[in-house]
Amino acid sequence: MKKFNKIIQIIWLAVAAVSAVEAYIAYSKGSNQRFYLMLGVFVAAIAMYSIRKRQSRSIK
């Protein structure tokens, strides 16, 4: 279970990284709607990462 949770944490970090890059690209192209969508995905992914991290500490 601990190993699975670590993999999920890494996946959430990857989602955050990809959405941050996509938000930057959308911002530089002037696409406001896509920028805000990717910014929302970034915030959600960081929140899920921190929740999973806290959850893994409580499992120990």
Number of C-alpha atoms within 10 A of each C-alpha: 7 11 9 9 14 15 11 15 21 12 14 21 18 15 17 24 15 15 21 19 14 18 24 15 15 18 16 11 11 11 12 13 12 16 21 14 14 23 19 16 18 24 14 15 21 19 14 17 21 15 12 17 15 11 13 17 9 8 8 6
